[in-house]
Amino acid sequence: MGNKLDILHEYQLAEEKCSELSNVCEKLHGTKRGNHLIEVYEEKLRNTESQRDNLSVILAAMDAAED
């Protein structure tokens, strides 16, 4: 595990990626593209959200340990 600033940076990157993937998913739902493509991007979004949530837990634990 890295230091708090590294983890915070990873969290921010994951947050940005979630936003981008969410936008892509919204755009794909409005098109006639294949369901497979939509499923792939939704899976990427779920994985990134999970990573972001895990980093959030780590940051909260680090904050609690500092108090």
N, CA, C, O and CB atoms as a CASP TS submission, in Angstrom:
PFRMAT TS
TARGET T0000
AUTHOR 0000-0000-0000
METHOD Language model
MODEL 1
PARENT N/A
ATOM      1  N   MET     1       0.854  -1.173   0.000  1.00  0.00           N
ATOM      2  CA  MET     1       0.000   0.000   0.000  1.00  0.00           C
ATOM      3  C   MET     1       0.897   1.233   0.000  1.00  0.00           C
ATOM      4  O   MET     1       1.911   1.280   0.697  1.00  0.00           O
ATOM      5  CB  MET     1      -0.970   0.000   1.227  1.00  0.00           C
ATOM      6  N   GLY     2       0.518   2.203  -0.773  1.00  0.00           N
ATOM      7  CA  GLY     2       1.289   3.428  -0.869  1.00  0.00           C
ATOM      8  C   GLY     2       0.918   4.406   0.219  1.00  0.00           C
ATOM      9  O   GLY     2       0.149   4.090   1.127  1.00  0.00           O
ATOM     10  N   ASN     3       1.467   5.581   0.118  1.00  0.00           N
ATOM     11  CA  ASN     3       1.125   6.589   1.110  1.00  0.00           C
ATOM     12  C   ASN     3      -0.234   7.197   0.779  1.00  0.00           C
ATOM     13  O   ASN     3      -0.815   6.920  -0.270  1.00  0.00           O
ATOM     14  CB  ASN     3       2.211   7.684   1.175  1.00  0.00           C
ATOM     15  N   LYS     4      -0.718   8.010   1.671  1.00  0.00           N
ATOM     16  CA  LYS     4      -2.069   8.558   1.543  1.00  0.00           C
ATOM     17  C   LYS     4      -2.234   9.382   0.272  1.00  0.00           C
ATOM     18  O   LYS     4      -3.278   9.303  -0.376  1.00  0.00           O
ATOM     19  CB  LYS     4      -2.403   9.411   2.755  1.00  0.00           C
ATOM     20  N   LEU     5      -1.244  10.159  -0.093  1.00  0.00           N
ATOM     21  CA  LEU     5      -1.348  10.982  -1.302  1.00  0.00           C
ATOM     22  C   LEU     5      -1.432  10.124  -2.563  1.00  0.00           C
ATOM     23  O   LEU     5      -2.165  10.455  -3.495  1.00  0.00           O
ATOM     24  CB  LEU     5      -0.151  11.929  -1.399  1.00  0.00           C
ATOM     25  N   ASP     6      -0.679   9.021  -2.591  1.00  0.00           N
ATOM     26  CA  ASP     6      -0.751   8.109  -3.733  1.00  0.00           C
ATOM     27  C   ASP     6      -2.141   7.484  -3.840  1.00  0.00           C
ATOM     28  O   ASP     6      -2.706   7.386  -4.929  1.00  0.00           O
ATOM     29  CB  ASP     6       0.318   7.009  -3.612  1.00  0.00           C
ATOM     30  N   ILE     7      -2.678   7.068  -2.707  1.00  0.00           N
ATOM     31  CA  ILE     7      -4.000   6.446  -2.694  1.00  0.00           C
ATOM     32  C   ILE     7      -5.067   7.467  -3.069  1.00  0.00           C
ATOM     33  O   ILE     7      -6.002   7.148  -3.803  1.00  0.00           O
ATOM     34  CB  ILE     7      -4.302   5.836  -1.311  1.00  0.00           C
ATOM     35  N   LEU     8      -4.933   8.677  -2.575  1.00  0.00           N
ATOM     36  CA  LEU     8      -5.877   9.733  -2.930  1.00  0.00           C
ATOM     37  C   LEU     8      -5.831  10.012  -4.433  1.00  0.00           C
ATOM     38  O   LEU     8      -6.871  10.215  -5.061  1.00  0.00           O
ATOM     39  CB  LEU     8      -5.569  11.019  -2.137  1.00  0.00           C
ATOM     40  N   HIS     9      -4.642  10.022  -5.001  1.00  0.00           N
ATOM     41  CA  HIS     9      -4.497  10.231  -6.445  1.00  0.00           C
ATOM     42  C   HIS     9      -5.166   9.091  -7.220  1.00  0.00           C
ATOM     43  O   HIS     9      -5.871   9.337  -8.200  1.00  0.00           O
ATOM     44  CB  HIS     9      -2.999  10.338  -6.832  1.00  0.00           C
ATOM     45  N   GLU    10      -4.947   7.849  -6.785  1.00  0.00           N
ATOM     46  CA  GLU    10      -5.586   6.699  -7.424  1.00  0.00           C
ATOM     47  C   GLU    10      -7.103   6.811  -7.331  1.00  0.00           C
ATOM     48  O   GLU    10      -7.813   6.500  -8.287  1.00  0.00           O
ATOM     49  CB  GLU    10      -5.108   5.387  -6.779  1.00  0.00           C
ATOM     50  N   TYR    11      -7.597   7.256  -6.176  1.00  0.00           N
ATOM     51  CA  TYR    11      -9.038   7.439  -5.989  1.00  0.00           C
ATOM     52  C   TYR    11      -9.577   8.474  -6.978  1.00  0.00           C
ATOM     53  O   TYR    11     -10.613   8.259  -7.607  1.00  0.00           O
ATOM     54  CB  TYR    11      -9.346   7.873  -4.536  1.00  0.00           C
ATOM     55  N   GLN    12      -8.873   9.587  -7.108  1.00  0.00           N
ATOM     56  CA  GLN    12      -9.318  10.642  -8.027  1.00  0.00           C
ATOM     57  C   GLN    12      -9.323  10.153  -9.474  1.00  0.00           C
ATOM     58  O   GLN    12     -10.229  10.485 -10.238  1.00  0.00           O
ATOM     59  CB  GLN    12      -8.416  11.877  -7.896  1.00  0.00           C
ATOM     60  N   LEU    13      -8.324   9.374  -9.849  1.00  0.00           N
ATOM     61  CA  LEU    13      -8.288   8.815 -11.196  1.00  0.00           C
ATOM     62  C   LEU    13      -9.446   7.850 -11.415  1.00  0.00           C
ATOM     63  O   LEU    13     -10.070   7.851 -12.476  1.00  0.00           O
ATOM     64  CB  LEU    13      -6.956   8.105 -11.445  1.00  0.00           C
ATOM     65  N   ALA    14      -9.730   7.029 -10.409  1.00  0.00           N
ATOM     66  CA  ALA    14     -10.848   6.089 -10.509  1.00  0.00           C
ATOM     67  C   ALA    14     -12.168   6.840 -10.619  1.00  0.00           C
ATOM     68  O   ALA    14     -13.053   6.433 -11.372  1.00  0.00           O
ATOM     69  CB  ALA    14     -10.873   5.145  -9.294  1.00  0.00           C
ATOM     70  N   GLU    15     -12.304   7.923  -9.881  1.00  0.00           N
ATOM     71  CA  GLU    15     -13.519   8.746  -9.940  1.00  0.00           C
ATOM     72  C   GLU    15     -13.702   9.324 -11.349  1.00  0.00           C
ATOM     73  O   GLU    15     -14.810   9.317 -11.884  1.00  0.00           O
ATOM     74  CB  GLU    15     -13.456   9.893  -8.889  1.00  0.00           C
ATOM     75  N   GLU    16     -12.627   9.818 -11.940  1.00  0.00           N
ATOM     76  CA  GLU    16     -12.687  10.362 -13.300  1.00  0.00           C
ATOM     77  C   GLU    16     -13.056   9.275 -14.307  1.00  0.00           C
ATOM     78  O   GLU    16     -13.864   9.495 -15.210  1.00  0.00           O
ATOM     79  CB  GLU    16     -11.340  11.000 -13.683  1.00  0.00           C
ATOM     80  N   LYS    17     -12.449   8.096 -14.135  1.00  0.00           N
ATOM     81  CA  LYS    17     -12.731   6.992 -15.052  1.00  0.00           C
ATOM     82  C   LYS    17     -14.184   6.546 -14.924  1.00  0.00           C
ATOM     83  O   LYS    17     -14.819   6.221 -15.927  1.00  0.00           O
ATOM     84  CB  LYS    17     -11.785   5.809 -14.780  1.00  0.00           C
ATOM     85  N   CYS    18     -14.716   6.526 -13.707  1.00  0.00           N
ATOM     86  CA  CYS    18     -16.128   6.180 -13.505  1.00  0.00           C
ATOM     87  C   CYS    18     -17.024   7.151 -14.259  1.00  0.00           C
ATOM     88  O   CYS    18     -17.988   6.744 -14.907  1.00  0.00           O
ATOM     89  CB  CYS    18     -16.483   6.184 -12.003  1.00  0.00           C
ATOM     90  N   SER    19     -16.708   8.405 -14.174  1.00  0.00           N
ATOM     91  CA  SER    19     -17.497   9.427 -14.859  1.00  0.00           C
ATOM     92  C   SER    19     -17.449   9.227 -16.373  1.00  0.00           C
ATOM     93  O   SER    19     -18.475   9.299 -17.050  1.00  0.00           O
ATOM     94  CB  SER    19     -16.990  10.831 -14.493  1.00  0.00           C
ATOM     95  N   GLU    20     -16.258   8.977 -16.893  1.00  0.00           N
ATOM     96  CA  GLU    20     -16.106   8.762 -18.332  1.00  0.00           C
ATOM     97  C   GLU    20     -16.866   7.520 -18.788  1.00  0.00           C
ATOM     98  O   GLU    20     -17.571   7.554 -19.796  1.00  0.00           O
ATOM     99  CB  GLU    20     -14.625   8.634 -18.697  1.00  0.00           C
ATOM    100  N   LEU    21     -16.720   6.424 -18.043  1.00  0.00           N
ATOM    101  CA  LEU    21     -17.401   5.185 -18.410  1.00  0.00           C
ATOM    102  C   LEU    21     -18.913   5.333 -18.311  1.00  0.00           C
ATOM    103  O   LEU    21     -19.652   4.790 -19.133  1.00  0.00           O
ATOM    104  CB  LEU    21     -16.931   4.038 -17.522  1.00  0.00           C
ATOM    105  N   SER    22     -19.363   6.054 -17.321  1.00  0.00           N
ATOM    106  CA  SER    22     -20.795   6.298 -17.168  1.00  0.00           C
ATOM    107  C   SER    22     -21.336   7.065 -18.371  1.00  0.00           C
ATOM    108  O   SER    22     -22.410   6.751 -18.884  1.00  0.00           O
ATOM    109  CB  SER    22     -21.075   7.075 -15.867  1.00  0.00           C
ATOM    110  N   ASN    23     -20.588   8.070 -18.816  1.00  0.00           N
ATOM    111  CA  ASN    23     -20.991   8.832 -20.002  1.00  0.00           C
ATOM    112  C   ASN    23     -21.046   7.946 -21.243  1.00  0.00           C
ATOM    113  O   ASN    23     -21.976   8.052 -22.042  1.00  0.00           O
ATOM    114  CB  ASN    23     -20.026   9.997 -20.237  1.00  0.00           C
ATOM    115  N   VAL    24     -20.053   7.075 -21.405  1.00  0.00           N
ATOM    116  CA  VAL    24     -20.037   6.165 -22.550  1.00  0.00           C
ATOM    117  C   VAL    24     -21.248   5.238 -22.497  1.00  0.00           C
ATOM    118  O   VAL    24     -21.908   5.017 -23.512  1.00  0.00           O
ATOM    119  CB  VAL    24     -18.727   5.341 -22.578  1.00  0.00           C
ATOM    120  N   CYS    25     -21.539   4.699 -21.321  1.00  0.00           N
ATOM    121  CA  CYS    25     -22.689   3.803 -21.179  1.00  0.00           C
ATOM    122  C   CYS    25     -23.989   4.518 -21.528  1.00  0.00           C
ATOM    123  O   CYS    25     -24.846   3.955 -22.208  1.00  0.00           O
ATOM    124  CB  CYS    25     -22.763   3.250 -19.752  1.00  0.00           C
ATOM    125  N   GLU    26     -24.135   5.746 -21.070  1.00  0.00           N
ATOM    126  CA  GLU    26     -25.340   6.517 -21.385  1.00  0.00           C
ATOM    127  C   GLU    26     -25.472   6.736 -22.888  1.00  0.00           C
ATOM    128  O   GLU    26     -26.566   6.620 -23.441  1.00  0.00           O
ATOM    129  CB  GLU    26     -25.318   7.868 -20.657  1.00  0.00           C
ATOM    130  N   LYS    27     -24.373   7.048 -23.543  1.00  0.00           N
ATOM    131  CA  LYS    27     -24.407   7.274 -24.991  1.00  0.00           C
ATOM    132  C   LYS    27     -24.723   5.986 -25.744  1.00  0.00           C
ATOM    133  O   LYS    27     -25.457   6.006 -26.732  1.00  0.00           O
ATOM    134  CB  LYS    27     -23.069   7.846 -25.474  1.00  0.00           C
ATOM    135  N   LEU    28     -24.170   4.866 -25.279  1.00  0.00           N
ATOM    136  CA  LEU    28     -24.416   3.594 -25.953  1.00  0.00           C
ATOM    137  C   LEU    28     -25.870   3.155 -25.816  1.00  0.00           C
ATOM    138  O   LEU    28     -26.420   2.534 -26.725  1.00  0.00           O
ATOM    139  CB  LEU    28     -23.496   2.518 -25.396  1.00  0.00           C
ATOM    140  N   HIS    29     -26.488   3.472 -24.694  1.00  0.00           N
ATOM    141  CA  HIS    29     -27.886   3.093 -24.506  1.00  0.00           C
ATOM    142  C   HIS    29     -28.792   3.829 -25.481  1.00  0.00           C
ATOM    143  O   HIS    29     -29.892   3.360 -25.775  1.00  0.00           O
ATOM    144  CB  HIS    29     -28.325   3.374 -23.072  1.00  0.00           C
ATOM    145  N   GLY    30     -28.359   4.942 -25.973  1.00  0.00           N
ATOM    146  CA  GLY    30     -29.165   5.717 -26.904  1.00  0.00           C
ATOM    147  C   GLY    30     -28.913   5.360 -28.364  1.00  0.00           C
ATOM    148  O   GLY    30     -29.440   6.018 -29.261  1.00  0.00           O
ATOM    149  N   THR    31     -28.107   4.317 -28.614  1.00  0.00           N
ATOM    150  CA  THR    31     -27.777   3.933 -29.986  1.00  0.00           C
ATOM    151  C   THR    31     -28.262   2.517 -30.263  1.00  0.00           C
ATOM    152  O   THR    31     -28.805   1.841 -29.390  1.00  0.00           O
ATOM    153  CB  THR    31     -26.258   4.040 -30.235  1.00  0.00           C
ATOM    154  N   LYS    32     -28.051   2.093 -31.495  1.00  0.00           N
ATOM    155  CA  LYS    32     -28.442   0.738 -31.875  1.00  0.00           C
ATOM    156  C   LYS    32     -27.245  -0.207 -31.847  1.00  0.00           C
ATOM    157  O   LYS    32     -27.247  -1.244 -32.511  1.00  0.00           O
ATOM    158  CB  LYS    32     -29.081   0.737 -33.268  1.00  0.00           C
ATOM    159  N   ARG    33     -26.241   0.150 -31.089  1.00  0.00           N
ATOM    160  CA  ARG    33     -25.058  -0.717 -30.989  1.00  0.00           C
ATOM    161  C   ARG    33     -25.447  -2.007 -30.286  1.00  0.00           C
ATOM    162  O   ARG    33     -26.482  -2.088 -29.624  1.00  0.00           O
ATOM    163  CB  ARG    33     -23.895  -0.004 -30.226  1.00  0.00           C
ATOM    164  N   GLY    34     -24.609  -3.000 -30.442  1.00  0.00           N
ATOM    165  CA  GLY    34     -24.886  -4.305 -29.857  1.00  0.00           C
ATOM    166  C   GLY    34     -24.890  -4.280 -28.342  1.00  0.00           C
ATOM    167  O   GLY    34     -24.164  -3.514 -27.707  1.00  0.00           O
ATOM    168  N   ASN    35     -25.725  -5.134 -27.782  1.00  0.00           N
ATOM    169  CA  ASN    35     -25.802  -5.245 -26.325  1.00  0.00           C
ATOM    170  C   ASN    35     -24.474  -5.669 -25.725  1.00  0.00           C
ATOM    171  O   ASN    35     -24.158  -5.312 -24.590  1.00  0.00           O
ATOM    172  CB  ASN    35     -26.885  -6.234 -25.926  1.00  0.00           C
ATOM    173  N   HIS    36     -23.696  -6.430 -26.484  1.00  0.00           N
ATOM    174  CA  HIS    36     -22.405  -6.893 -25.968  1.00  0.00           C
ATOM    175  C   HIS    36     -21.498  -5.711 -25.635  1.00  0.00           C
ATOM    176  O   HIS    36     -20.838  -5.705 -24.597  1.00  0.00           O
ATOM    177  CB  HIS    36     -21.717  -7.816 -26.989  1.00  0.00           C
ATOM    178  N   LEU    37     -21.468  -4.724 -26.508  1.00  0.00           N
ATOM    179  CA  LEU    37     -20.621  -3.551 -26.276  1.00  0.00           C
ATOM    180  C   LEU    37     -21.072  -2.803 -25.023  1.00  0.00           C
ATOM    181  O   LEU    37     -20.244  -2.359 -24.227  1.00  0.00           O
ATOM    182  CB  LEU    37     -20.651  -2.609 -27.498  1.00  0.00           C
ATOM    183  N   ILE    38     -22.364  -2.667 -24.856  1.00  0.00           N
ATOM    184  CA  ILE    38     -22.900  -2.007 -23.664  1.00  0.00           C
ATOM    185  C   ILE    38     -22.521  -2.794 -22.412  1.00  0.00           C
ATOM    186  O   ILE    38     -22.123  -2.213 -21.403  1.00  0.00           O
ATOM    187  CB  ILE    38     -24.437  -1.859 -23.764  1.00  0.00           C
ATOM    188  N   GLU    39     -22.648  -4.121 -22.484  1.00  0.00           N
ATOM    189  CA  GLU    39     -22.306  -4.968 -21.333  1.00  0.00           C
ATOM    190  C   GLU    39     -20.837  -4.837 -20.956  1.00  0.00           C
ATOM    191  O   GLU    39     -20.498  -4.811 -19.773  1.00  0.00           O
ATOM    192  CB  GLU    39     -22.633  -6.431 -21.634  1.00  0.00           C
ATOM    193  N   VAL    40     -19.967  -4.753 -21.950  1.00  0.00           N
ATOM    194  CA  VAL    40     -18.527  -4.629 -21.692  1.00  0.00           C
ATOM    195  C   VAL    40     -18.233  -3.335 -20.940  1.00  0.00           C
ATOM    196  O   VAL    40     -17.500  -3.341 -19.951  1.00  0.00           O
ATOM    197  CB  VAL    40     -17.727  -4.671 -23.018  1.00  0.00           C
ATOM    198  N   TYR    41     -18.801  -2.233 -21.407  1.00  0.00           N
ATOM    199  CA  TYR    41     -18.553  -0.950 -20.746  1.00  0.00           C
ATOM    200  C   TYR    41     -19.198  -0.891 -19.361  1.00  0.00           C
ATOM    201  O   TYR    41     -18.635  -0.292 -18.445  1.00  0.00           O
ATOM    202  CB  TYR    41     -19.077   0.195 -21.610  1.00  0.00           C
ATOM    203  N   GLU    42     -20.364  -1.503 -19.201  1.00  0.00           N
ATOM    204  CA  GLU    42     -20.989  -1.527 -17.879  1.00  0.00           C
ATOM    205  C   GLU    42     -20.166  -2.361 -16.904  1.00  0.00           C
ATOM    206  O   GLU    42     -20.081  -2.027 -15.722  1.00  0.00           O
ATOM    207  CB  GLU    42     -22.416  -2.079 -17.970  1.00  0.00           C
ATOM    208  N   GLU    43     -19.559  -3.444 -17.389  1.00  0.00           N
ATOM    209  CA  GLU    43     -18.686  -4.261 -16.545  1.00  0.00           C
ATOM    210  C   GLU    43     -17.440  -3.468 -16.141  1.00  0.00           C
ATOM    211  O   GLU    43     -17.012  -3.523 -14.988  1.00  0.00           O
ATOM    212  CB  GLU    43     -18.281  -5.562 -17.280  1.00  0.00           C
ATOM    213  N   LYS    44     -16.864  -2.738 -17.087  1.00  0.00           N
ATOM    214  CA  LYS    44     -15.712  -1.882 -16.765  1.00  0.00           C
ATOM    215  C   LYS    44     -16.105  -0.843 -15.720  1.00  0.00           C
ATOM    216  O   LYS    44     -15.338  -0.560 -14.800  1.00  0.00           O
ATOM    217  CB  LYS    44     -15.172  -1.183 -18.040  1.00  0.00           C
ATOM    218  N   LEU    45     -17.294  -0.280 -15.864  1.00  0.00           N
ATOM    219  CA  LEU    45     -17.776   0.712 -14.905  1.00  0.00           C
ATOM    220  C   LEU    45     -17.929   0.089 -13.520  1.00  0.00           C
ATOM    221  O   LEU    45     -17.502   0.675 -12.525  1.00  0.00           O
ATOM    222  CB  LEU    45     -19.115   1.309 -15.372  1.00  0.00           C
ATOM    223  N   ARG    46     -18.533  -1.090 -13.451  1.00  0.00           N
ATOM    224  CA  ARG    46     -18.700  -1.758 -12.146  1.00  0.00           C
ATOM    225  C   ARG    46     -17.349  -2.044 -11.495  1.00  0.00           C
ATOM    226  O   ARG    46     -17.181  -1.837 -10.294  1.00  0.00           O
ATOM    227  CB  ARG    46     -19.490  -3.072 -12.309  1.00  0.00           C
ATOM    228  N   ASN    47     -16.393  -2.519 -12.283  1.00  0.00           N
ATOM    229  CA  ASN    47     -15.061  -2.812 -11.744  1.00  0.00           C
ATOM    230  C   ASN    47     -14.373  -1.545 -11.238  1.00  0.00           C
ATOM    231  O   ASN    47     -13.748  -1.555 -10.178  1.00  0.00           O
ATOM    232  CB  ASN    47     -14.192  -3.486 -12.812  1.00  0.00           C
ATOM    233  N   THR    48     -14.488  -0.471 -11.987  1.00  0.00           N
ATOM    234  CA  THR    48     -13.863   0.791 -11.588  1.00  0.00           C
ATOM    235  C   THR    48     -14.545   1.364 -10.356  1.00  0.00           C
ATOM    236  O   THR    48     -13.876   1.903  -9.474  1.00  0.00           O
ATOM    237  CB  THR    48     -13.913   1.804 -12.738  1.00  0.00           C
ATOM    238  N   GLU    49     -15.871   1.254 -10.285  1.00  0.00           N
ATOM    239  CA  GLU    49     -16.589   1.718  -9.095  1.00  0.00           C
ATOM    240  C   GLU    49     -16.171   0.923  -7.865  1.00  0.00           C
ATOM    241  O   GLU    49     -16.027   1.480  -6.777  1.00  0.00           O
ATOM    242  CB  GLU    49     -18.108   1.608  -9.304  1.00  0.00           C
ATOM    243  N   SER    50     -15.979  -0.376  -8.042  1.00  0.00           N
ATOM    244  CA  SER    50     -15.525  -1.218  -6.936  1.00  0.00           C
ATOM    245  C   SER    50     -14.128  -0.807  -6.477  1.00  0.00           C
ATOM    246  O   SER    50     -13.862  -0.722  -5.278  1.00  0.00           O
ATOM    247  CB  SER    50     -15.532  -2.699  -7.350  1.00  0.00           C
ATOM    248  N   GLN    51     -13.246  -0.554  -7.430  1.00  0.00           N
ATOM    249  CA  GLN    51     -11.890  -0.104  -7.096  1.00  0.00           C
ATOM    250  C   GLN    51     -11.951   1.226  -6.350  1.00  0.00           C
ATOM    251  O   GLN    51     -11.271   1.409  -5.341  1.00  0.00           O
ATOM    252  CB  GLN    51     -11.024   0.035  -8.377  1.00  0.00           C
ATOM    253  N   ARG    52     -12.762   2.147  -6.846  1.00  0.00           N
ATOM    254  CA  ARG    52     -12.917   3.460  -6.208  1.00  0.00           C
ATOM    255  C   ARG    52     -13.448   3.310  -4.786  1.00  0.00           C
ATOM    256  O   ARG    52     -12.963   3.966  -3.865  1.00  0.00           O
ATOM    257  CB  ARG    52     -13.862   4.357  -7.034  1.00  0.00           C
ATOM    258  N   ASP    53     -14.445   2.443  -4.612  1.00  0.00           N
ATOM    259  CA  ASP    53     -15.017   2.233  -3.287  1.00  0.00           C
ATOM    260  C   ASP    53     -13.997   1.633  -2.324  1.00  0.00           C
ATOM    261  O   ASP    53     -13.951   2.011  -1.153  1.00  0.00           O
ATOM    262  CB  ASP    53     -16.239   1.329  -3.381  1.00  0.00           C
ATOM    263  N   ASN    54     -13.180   0.700  -2.812  1.00  0.00           N
ATOM    264  CA  ASN    54     -12.132   0.111  -1.974  1.00  0.00           C
ATOM    265  C   ASN    54     -11.110   1.168  -1.553  1.00  0.00           C
ATOM    266  O   ASN    54     -10.668   1.190  -0.404  1.00  0.00           O
ATOM    267  CB  ASN    54     -11.428  -1.037  -2.720  1.00  0.00           C
ATOM    268  N   LEU    55     -10.743   2.034  -2.482  1.00  0.00           N
ATOM    269  CA  LEU    55      -9.805   3.107  -2.154  1.00  0.00           C
ATOM    270  C   LEU    55     -10.416   4.075  -1.149  1.00  0.00           C
ATOM    271  O   LEU    55      -9.715   4.599  -0.283  1.00  0.00           O
ATOM    272  CB  LEU    55      -9.384   3.858  -3.423  1.00  0.00           C
ATOM    273  N   SER    56     -11.707   4.311  -1.261  1.00  0.00           N
ATOM    274  CA  SER    56     -12.398   5.184  -0.313  1.00  0.00           C
ATOM    275  C   SER    56     -12.345   4.604   1.097  1.00  0.00           C
ATOM    276  O   SER    56     -12.144   5.335   2.067  1.00  0.00           O
ATOM    277  CB  SER    56     -13.858   5.397  -0.744  1.00  0.00           C
ATOM    278  N   VAL    57     -12.524   3.296   1.207  1.00  0.00           N
ATOM    279  CA  VAL    57     -12.452   2.632   2.513  1.00  0.00           C
ATOM    280  C   VAL    57     -11.047   2.759   3.094  1.00  0.00           C
ATOM    281  O   VAL    57     -10.882   3.024   4.284  1.00  0.00           O
ATOM    282  CB  VAL    57     -12.849   1.142   2.392  1.00  0.00           C
ATOM    283  N   ILE    58     -10.042   2.568   2.252  1.00  0.00           N
ATOM    284  CA  ILE    58      -8.655   2.690   2.710  1.00  0.00           C
ATOM    285  C   ILE    58      -8.380   4.109   3.194  1.00  0.00           C
ATOM    286  O   ILE    58      -7.761   4.301   4.240  1.00  0.00           O
ATOM    287  CB  ILE    58      -7.670   2.311   1.581  1.00  0.00           C
ATOM    288  N   LEU    59      -8.841   5.105   2.433  1.00  0.00           N
ATOM    289  CA  LEU    59      -8.637   6.501   2.841  1.00  0.00           C
ATOM    290  C   LEU    59      -9.348   6.802   4.156  1.00  0.00           C
ATOM    291  O   LEU    59      -8.801   7.502   5.008  1.00  0.00           O
ATOM    292  CB  LEU    59      -9.135   7.455   1.747  1.00  0.00           C
ATOM    293  N   ALA    60     -10.552   6.286   4.327  1.00  0.00           N
ATOM    294  CA  ALA    60     -11.288   6.505   5.575  1.00  0.00           C
ATOM    295  C   ALA    60     -10.549   5.863   6.748  1.00  0.00           C
ATOM    296  O   ALA    60     -10.482   6.442   7.832  1.00  0.00           O
ATOM    297  CB  ALA    60     -12.722   5.935   5.470  1.00  0.00           C
ATOM    298  N   ALA    61      -9.997   4.678   6.534  1.00  0.00           N
ATOM    299  CA  ALA    61      -9.243   4.005   7.593  1.00  0.00           C
ATOM    300  C   ALA    61      -7.972   4.780   7.933  1.00  0.00           C
ATOM    301  O   ALA    61      -7.590   4.876   9.100  1.00  0.00           O
ATOM    302  CB  ALA    61      -8.891   2.569   7.171  1.00  0.00           C
ATOM    303  N   MET    62      -7.330   5.325   6.926  1.00  0.00           N
ATOM    304  CA  MET    62      -6.123   6.122   7.173  1.00  0.00           C
ATOM    305  C   MET    62      -6.471   7.391   7.947  1.00  0.00           C
ATOM    306  O   MET    62      -5.737   7.794   8.850  1.00  0.00           O
ATOM    307  CB  MET    62      -5.426   6.484   5.840  1.00  0.00           C
ATOM    308  N   ASP    63      -7.592   8.020   7.592  1.00  0.00           N
ATOM    309  CA  ASP    63      -8.036   9.209   8.323  1.00  0.00           C
ATOM    310  C   ASP    63      -8.330   8.872   9.779  1.00  0.00           C
ATOM    311  O   ASP    63      -7.964   9.621  10.685  1.00  0.00           O
ATOM    312  CB  ASP    63      -9.282   9.815   7.660  1.00  0.00           C
ATOM    313  N   ALA    64      -8.991   7.744   9.995  1.00  0.00           N
ATOM    314  CA  ALA    64      -9.322   7.332  11.360  1.00  0.00           C
ATOM    315  C   ALA    64      -8.057   7.031  12.162  1.00  0.00           C
ATOM    316  O   ALA    64      -7.984   7.330  13.354  1.00  0.00           O
ATOM    317  CB  ALA    64     -10.240   6.101  11.341  1.00  0.00           C
ATOM    318  N   ALA    65      -7.072   6.443  11.505  1.00  0.00           N
ATOM    319  CA  ALA    65      -5.820   6.111  12.190  1.00  0.00           C
ATOM    320  C   ALA    65      -5.035   7.367  12.559  1.00  0.00           C
ATOM    321  O   ALA    65      -4.278   7.369  13.529  1.00  0.00           O
ATOM    322  CB  ALA    65      -4.960   5.199  11.311  1.00  0.00           C
ATOM    323  N   GLU    66      -5.220   8.433  11.782  1.00  0.00           N
ATOM    324  CA  GLU    66      -4.511   9.682  12.068  1.00  0.00           C
ATOM    325  C   GLU    66      -5.095  10.404  13.275  1.00  0.00           C
ATOM    326  O   GLU    66      -4.399  11.165  13.947  1.00  0.00           O
ATOM    327  CB  GLU    66      -4.550  10.597  10.855  1.00  0.00           C
ATOM    328  N   ASP    67      -6.375  10.164  13.546  1.00  0.00           N
ATOM    329  CA  ASP    67      -7.039  10.859  14.666  1.00  0.00           C
ATOM    330  C   ASP    67      -6.639  10.322  15.993  1.00  0.00           C
ATOM    331  O   ASP    67      -7.112  10.805  17.022  1.00  0.00           O
ATOM    332  CB  ASP    67      -8.520  10.771  14.539  1.00  0.00           C
TER
END
